Amino acid sequence: MSKYDSLAIVISFYSLWISSYLSDIYEVILGIILILTFGIYHGANDILISSKFLSNGKAKNSITILVFYVFQVLLALLLFYLSPLLGLLLFILASSYHFGEQQLSFLKTILPETYLRIYALSYGLMLFFLLFMMHPAEVVAIVKQITFFTIDAQHIYYGFVIFMCVFLLFTFLVLIAYPKSRGSLFYQFLFLGVYAIIFKVSSLIWGFAIYFIVWHSIPSMQLQTIFIYGSLSRFHFFKYVKDAFLYWILSVLAIGLFYYFQSTSKFFITVIFSFFSAITYPHAFVIFKMLQQKKTE
Ligand SMILES: CC1=C(/C=C/C(C)=C/C=C/C(C)=C/C=O)C(C)(C)CCC1
């Protein structure tokens, strides 16, 4: 277990403790603030990362990438607008892969690529459904707001059971074929126990925010800093924060504008998730390429 993993466990339990002092509404507000700061920040250097694989980060290149990035975001928004249900399903699939890919990235030197991809997807789906299963009524309400479609809470439960079985089956096969992975997979199961406690004890948004920030965004920012600047020194981390600042401000402004043009009957959190669905595709693709490149280095 890395030093950061131990710290993440401590921060997670502290976050649960903090939430016991907050009323529901403040917990949601704090969750939204964390998502808008750390959560959005971890995607704010995507352009810089893309320009790293395309060339040596020339300004002209960055503008082309930015235009392409915005185009992908608009295309995803259009899909969401034309078919919110399909948009949401694809968003959950892409997010599941993206979360699983990062969480299981330590297996990339052990497992064949295709196997790891399917395994990562099954992990992410199981993780999302673990969260959803703990808060079915809230998930049904948000999904209804986004897609105008009422899902049956029972289906969330079946979804969890199915994805968990698939994940366990894959784990079993991995353990038999690659006994070397035993130690690190053991820790993943320990972390899953921590996530289950977090998701159960906190509200939907707070539970998601803890996982998203502590277990996904901060580790991702660390990997990205090493990829872009070559080390995780304090100097390079500050450089990462400085380089991402403008894109972060622009993204937060874009969410504000997006909210302004949405019907006023929508919850802010629904707007955030719709916006996320649009930025997830280019972000997940950039990180996919980054992790692939790291493997070949
Ligand atoms: C939590 C949650 C949802 C899904 C959120 C997802 C899928 C977030 C993905 C974020 C990503 C991938 C960020 C980028 O790194 C739903 C289905 C909207 C319903 C309500 C609660």
The ligand as an SDF file (V2000), in Angstrom:
LIG
                    3D

 21 21  0  0  0  0  0  0  0  0999 V2000
  -22.8040    9.8740   -8.9990 C   0  0  0  0  0  0  0  0  0  0  0  0
  -24.0860    9.9800   -9.7430 C   0  0  0  0  0  0  0  0  0  0  0  0
  -24.1980    9.7800  -11.1090 C   0  0  0  0  0  0  0  0  0  0  0  0
  -23.0240    9.5070  -11.9790 C   0  0  0  0  0  0  0  0  0  0  0  0
  -21.9300   10.2520  -12.0380 C   0  0  0  0  0  0  0  0  0  0  0  0
  -20.7820    9.9690  -12.8360 C   0  0  0  0  0  0  0  0  0  0  0  0
  -20.8520    8.8460  -13.8280 C   0  0  0  0  0  0  0  0  0  0  0  0
  -19.6920   10.7480  -12.6950 C   0  0  0  0  0  0  0  0  0  0  0  0
  -18.4830   10.6270  -13.4410 C   0  0  0  0  0  0  0  0  0  0  0  0
  -17.5050   11.5420  -13.3210 C   0  0  0  0  0  0  0  0  0  0  0  0
  -16.2630   11.5080  -14.0530 C   0  0  0  0  0  0  0  0  0  0  0  0
  -15.9160   10.4060  -14.9520 C   0  0  0  0  0  0  0  0  0  0  0  0
  -15.4150   12.5280  -13.9210 C   0  0  0  0  0  0  0  0  0  0  0  0
  -14.1640   12.6730  -14.6160 C   0  0  0  0  0  0  0  0  0  0  0  0
  -13.1000   12.2700  -14.2470 O   0  0  0  0  0  0  0  0  0  0  0  0
  -25.5430    9.8360  -11.8260 C   0  0  0  0  0  0  0  0  0  0  0  0
  -25.7340    8.6280  -12.7010 C   0  0  0  0  0  0  0  0  0  0  0  0
  -25.6190   11.0760  -12.6810 C   0  0  0  0  0  0  0  0  0  0  0  0
  -26.7260    9.8210  -10.8500 C   0  0  0  0  0  0  0  0  0  0  0  0
  -26.5230   10.5150   -9.6030 C   0  0  0  0  0  0  0  0  0  0  0  0
  -25.2680   10.2550   -8.8940 C   0  0  0  0  0  0  0  0  0  0  0  0
  1  2  1  0
  2  3  2  0
  2 21  1  0
  3  4  1  0
  3 16  1  0
  4  5  2  0
  5  6  1  0
  6  7  1  0
  6  8  2  0
  8  9  1  0
  9 10  2  0
 10 11  1  0
 11 12  1  0
 11 13  2  0
 13 14  1  0
 14 15  2  0
 16 17  1  0
 16 18  1  0
 16 19  1  0
 19 20  1  0
 20 21  1  0
M  END
$$$$
